[in-house]
Amino acid sequence: MSDTPDSVVRTYIESHRAAFLDDLADWIRIPSVSAQPDHAPDVRRSADWLAAKLRETGFPVTEIWETPGAPAVFAEWPSDDPAAPTVLVYGHHDVQPAAREDGWSSEPFEPVVRDGRMYGRGAADDKGQVFFHTLGVRAHLAATGRTTPAVHLKLLVEGEEESGSPHFRALAEARADRLAADVVIVSDTGMWAEDTPTVCTGMRGLADCEIELYGPDQDIHSGSFGGAVPNPATVAARIVASLHDEDERVAVPGFYDGVAPLTDTERALFAALPFDEERWLRTAKSHGTLGEAGHSTLERIWARPTAEVNGIGGGYQGPGGKTIVPSSAHVKLSFRLVAGQDPDRIERAVRDWIEARVPDGVRHKITFGAATRPCLTPLDHPALRSLVRAMGRAFEQTVLFTREGGSGPAADLQDVLGAPVLFLGISVPSDGWHAPDEKVELDLLLKGVETTAYLWGDLAAALR
């Protein structure tokens, strides 16, 4: 559906490749680590750098949006076609902590290119995947002869994603009128493998809680009092033991309300991926699979809700024995949620379920963290079909489909703006997000550039 000539796009990208990579390296040199207060000036410097580069790219509107934490960058380039759809691209400019002594082969904030890969913190997560949009829109304009994009193009690049996006929802709500869009594209994800281009169609949501249990006012002698007073460690163990049934389904009443079963088409799309379960187990450092009965491993981690015990403790933990009834115990739980589940409803259901299992004589406190909603792109959405066409043109391959088992702030944009979320990422598992020697495959990075060069014209036609 796009009128952008492939050969012109590729020639333009190749002629600007060196300058593009030099700019990306300059950005990576800024250690924008949001989790470390000492780097707060660097996070701000990163935002300023990006805003200046977006102005240089051609965006007529570029702004630094302040939050109670780190700043975000907003940019907008309206189309000269007033009927054009509006697209919002999301990413982040902050990065994970990194130091040479963590196991890096080179300085993490002094990027180097080796064997067709750029190594440096943020190369893939997420500076590289944000930055390919700058060359992509320029290639789109050069190949079509346009002076403005075929869509009303907006970018929102936050500065706190690696710190849990604590202020992102409030920012999206406060700026909802400026962020309004027909579709949101998230460039903070990846593909299945270097030789298997894929589009992610959903991310799970997340809810988590900590349960604090208090029995006696102090540790007491188990011979004098055990068996006659409630033991908070025993209560913790019973809560954990009853969390799943014999089919590994979450036993909380109402937990699965609203969850739609996978369709035959969705299951077939998962099964089409070249999944090696033994290799996956080695990556997981696990010695076997276990999960909800009737579902494959990929279905369990992408499309089914889960409950995990993240921690459990209480009582004496030192060497040898200590015969006590402990005064306290605690349990940490997390719940991955899928489309159809509401985090608020899940919180109420879990709270009621836990409280029903705490006996008289044990005081308790249940604390839930900030929840993340799930998001799912309908397979028949015209914007998704546009993205698949654009990526297929760039890679010259059939594009398959994945989902993400994790969670992220993309669902906040879906929820606040009421717009479908698409995922456009070119990173691959070997890129080592959050790990030493993070890198990005340069050929794939430029395929991301090419995808966006085709995408804006295709979306403009598809969403009319």
N, C-alpha and C positions, 0 to 999 in steps of 0.2 A: 504493500500500500504506500510505501515511501517512494518519493521521486529522487532520492539521493543516489547518484551513481557510485557504485562500489569502488571502481578504480580511482575516481577522483578523491574519495574519502581516504583510501589507503595511501595514495601519493601524498596527500596533505599531511597525514599523520606521520609518515616516514620522514618527511622533510622537516618536521618540527619535533621529532623524537628527542634529539640531543638536548635541546633547550628545555623541553618538558621534564626530562629526567634530572637535569641540573636544578631546576626549580624545586622538584620534589625533594631532592637531596638537601637543599637549603632549608626546607621546612622540617625535615626529619632532624636536622641539627638542633632544633629548638626542643629542649627536654620538657615538654608540656605534660608533666606528671601531676595529674590533679589530686592524687591521693596523698601527696607529700607537701605540706604547707610551705616548705622552703622553695618549692618550684612554682608557687602562685604567680610570681612575676613572669615566669617562662610561659605559663598557660595564657596569660594576657598577651605576651609578646607573640605567641602562636596565633591568637585571634586577630591581632593587628596585622600580622603577616598575611593571613588568609584574606582578610578584608581588602588589603591593598592589591593582592594578586587577582581577586575577583573583579575589582575595578579595572585593573589592567586588561583582564580578559574581555571586558566590555559591559559588565553588569552596571546599569546606570544607577541602581540603588544598592548600596552596601552599608550595613549598620552593625555596630557592636551592641548586643543586647545584654544588659547587666542582669545578674541574678544575685541572690544572697551569697552564692559561691563563685564559681568561675564563669566568665563571660561566654556567650554564644555569638555566632556570626549569622546574620541574615542577609541574603542578597535576592534581588528580584530583577528580572529582565522581561518586561511585557512584550508580547507579540504585537506586530502592527495589525494583526487580524483581531478585531474585537470579539469575534465569535470563537476564537481558539480556546481549547480547554486549558485549565491551569494544572500544572504539575509541581508538586513540592518534593524536593530531594532532601533526604535526611542523612546525616553522618555525624561523626564527632572528631574533634581535633586534639583531645587529650589522649594520653597514652599510659600504659602500665609502667611501673618502676622498672629500672634496668641499670645494671652495673657490670663492668667487665668481669669482676670476680664471681658473678653469678654463673659463669660458664660460657660467656661470649667469646667467639674467636677474634673479634675486633671490637673497637669501642662502639657501644650501642647507639650513641648519638653522633657518630661520625660515619655516615653510610658509605659502604663500599660495594662495588659491583664485581661479582665473581660468577663465571659460568652462566651468564644470562640471568642472574638474580641480583636484586638489590637487597643488601642486608642492613638492617637498622630498625630501632624501635619505632613502630608506627608505619613501617613500609607497607604492611598489609592491613593492619588494624589501628587506625582506619584512614591514615593520611593518604596512602596510595589510592584507596577506593573512593575517597572524596575528590582527590585531585584529578582523576581521569575525566571528571565532568567538565573541567575547564577546557581541555584540548578537544573533548568531544563536541561541545557546543560550537567551538570555532571551526571544527571540521564540517559540522552540519551547515554552518553559514557559508563556508567557502565552496562547498559542493553544490549548494542549491542557489547561490547568488542572493540569498536573503540578507537583509540588514538586521533582522531581529529573528529570534527563534520561531519555529512554527507553533509553539505552545507558549503560554504565559509561564515562564520558568522561574521557580523560587528555590532557594537553598536555605536550609536551617542546619547549622553545624554546631552542635553543643560542646561544652567544655568539661562535662562532668560524667560522661558515660562510664568511664572506668572507675568512678567512685559511686556507682549505683544510681546516677541521674536523680539525686535527691530533690532538685528544684525544677526538673524538666516539666512535669505535669502542670505545675503552677504557671510556668512560663508559657506553655502551650495554651492554657486557658486564658491567661491575660492577653495573649497576642493572637487569639483565635481569628479575629477579623483579618489580620495581616497574613495569616498562614492558610486561609481558606483555599481549598484546592479540590479538583475533581478526582485526583489520584495522588497517592503518596508513594514515592520510590525510596526504599531504604538501601543504601549502599554500605552496609556493615555486616556482610554475610559472605558466603562462599559457594563454591561449586563442589561437586562430588570428587572430581579428580582432574588432573591436567588434560587427559584425553576424553573426558566425559563432561561436556558442558551441561549445566543444570540450572533450573530456576527454582528457588525456594518458594513454597506457597503458604507457609504458615509458621508461626512460632507459638510455643505453649506459654501460658500464663504461669504465675507463681504466687503462692501464699505460704507464709511460714509462721511458726509460733514457738514460743518457749513456755514450758510448763514447769512451774516451781511448786514443790510440794513440801509442806512443813508438818512434822509430827511432834515429838517431844520438844521441849524448849532447849534441850541439849542432848548430846549422845548419852544413852543410858545403858545399863548392864542388861545383856540379853538373858542372863540367867534369872535375874530378879524380876524383869518386866516383859521379856519376850514372850510372845504368844498371848499376851493379855492387853497389849496396846497396839494401835495401828502402826505399821512400819512404812514410811514414805518411799523407801527404796523398793519394797514389794509392790506398792501401788504403781510406781513408775514402770516396773517390769510387766505388770499386768496390762497397763495401757499399751505398751509397745507390743506385747504378745497378741493382743486382740485387734491390732490395727488392720490386719489382712485376714481373709478367710482362706480356706484350703485351696482355692483356685487363684490365690494371690490377687484377689480383688480387694479394693479398699472397703473396709467393713462399716464405715461411717454411713448411717442412714441418709439417703438423699444425695450422696456424693455424686452419683452418676446422672442425676436429673438433668435433662437438657442435652446430654452427650449423644450426638448422632452416630450411629454405627458407620463404619467405613463402607463405602459403596464398592461394588465389584470393580469399577473403573479405578478407584483410588488404590485398591489393593493391587491391581494389576500394574499400576504405575510404579509402586514401590518395588514390586517383584521384578520389574524390568531393569532395575539398577544392578550393576555387577558387584553384588555384595558378597564378601568373603567373611563368613562369621568367625572362622578361626583366626583370621588376621585381625578382625575387630576385637576379639577377646584378648589378643596379645597387646593391642593398643590400650585396652581397658585395664590391663594388668590383672585380669580376672581369670578364674579357672573353670568357669561354667556360666551358663545363662539361666536366668530365672525371672519369671514375670507372669503377667495376667494370662491365664489359660486361653487358648484359641487364637492367639495373635503371634505374629512373627516378631523377631527382634526389632526390625525397623518400625513396625507398627507400634510396638510398645514405647519406643523412645520418641516417636514423632507425633502419634495420633491418639494415644491413650493417656488418660490422667493417671497420676501416680501419687503415692505417699512414701516418703523416705524418713527413716530415723537418722538424723544428722549427728546426734549425740545423746548419751545417757550417762548419768552419774549420780553418786550419792554415797555417803558413808565412808568407811576407811579404805584408803587406796595404797597404803604403804606395805612394806614387806611383812610377811608373817600374818598371823591372825590377830584380830581384835574383836572380841565378842560383844558387840553393841547392837542396839537398835538406833540407827542414825537419826539425827534430828531433821535432816532434809534430803531431798533428791531433786533431780531436774531431768527434763527430756526436751530435746529440740527436734521439731518435725518440720518438714517442708512438703508442699503439695504442688506438683506440676499440673496445670489445668489446660483443657482444650476447649475449642469453640463450643459454645452452648453452656459453659459453666461461668457463673458469676462469682468473683472472689468474695464479695460481701456475703452471699448466701452460703458459700463454702465455709467461711469463718464462723457463721452462726451454727452451722451443722456440726463442725468440729468442736466448737466450744460446748455445745449441748452434749455431745457424745463423751467428751472428756469429763465434764462435770458429773455425768451419770455414773462414772467409774471411780469417783473419789469418795471414799467412805467418811462417815462422821468421825471426827477426831483428827482429820488431816485438813489443815488449811491449804489453800492453793491460790495461785495467781497464774493467769494465762495471758500472755502478751503476744499480739500479732504484729508483724512488721508491715511495711508498706507493700501492698499487693500490686502485681502486674497482670493485666488482662491478656488473654490469648487473642491471637489474630489469625485469620485464615482468608486467603484469597480464593473466591469461587473459580473453579477451573474453566467455566464458560465466560468469564468476564472479558469483554473486548480489550481492556487494557493489558490483561495478562497475555492474550493472544498476540498483541502488538509486541510485547517484550520478548516473547518466544520467537517471533519472526525476526526481530532485530538481532537477537543473539545468534539465531541460526544463520543469518547472513554473515555475521562477523566470523563465526567459527567454521562455517561451511559444514556443519554437522547437524544431526537431529538433536534437539534439546530435550533432555529428560527432566523429571520433576523430583524434588526433595521437599522435606520440611526440616525445621530446626527443633531439636528437643529442648533447647534452652529457652530463655526468656529475655526480653529487652524492652526498651521504651517505645518501640514502634507502635505497640498497641495503644499507647496514650494518644498518639496522633490519630489513629483510627477512631478512638472513642470520642475525642474532643472535636475533631473536624468532621466526623461522619463520612470519611472517604476511605475507599479500599486501599490496602497497603500491598505493594509489590516489592519484591526483593531482587535487586540487581547487584550481584557480587561476583568477583572473579578469583577470589582467594581460594586456595586449596589446603587440605589438611596438613600438608608438609610445611606450610608457611610458618608454623610455630607461634601462633598468637599467644601472647603473655609469657612466652618461653625465651630462653637464650637463643641467639642467632635467628630472630624473626626475620623473614625475608618476603619478597614478592617476586613472582616469576614475571620478567619484563614482557615477554611475548603475550602472556595472559593479560597483563595490565593494559597493553595496547589494544587487545581485543575488547576490553571494557570501554576504552575510548571509542573504538569503532562501533560498538553496540549503541552507545548513546548518540553517535552521529546519525545513525539510522532511525533511532527510536522516536525522536521528537516529531519528525514528519509522519511516521506511521501512527503515532498516538493522535496527532492532530486530525488525521482522517478517520481513525477508528472511533473517536469519542464525540464526533459531531452528531 
